Amino acid sequence: MSFFAKNIKKIRIAKRMNQSEFAALFGLKRTALGSYEEGRAEPKLDVIIQIADYFNLSLDILVRQEITVNDIFHFKSDMHLRSEILESQNRDKPKSE
């Protein structure tokens, strides 16, 4: 099964949608979505782009790797957050003369 097939099913479940709801967002039939999720068919490129755009995901992530819940909900990693906090603290410190 392709990464795309696994990923759209993971997105749909994480967003608590059934196949009909997900399919309707992109003008698809539920049966077509089922075929995509099971890897029996591949959508046209424009559908893949619509899905990526709608969920604010890169095409690369959507089709070339298994996405995580963090990717789906755009959570930042702990390391990234720590870095932002340190940068913010350094900006707020008064500069010594």
Secondary structure, DSSP 8 states (H G I E B T S, - for coil): --HHHHHHHHHHHHTT--HHHHHHHTT--HHHHHHHHTTS----HHHHHHHHHHTT--HHHHHHS---HHHHHT---HHHHHHHHHHHHHHHS----
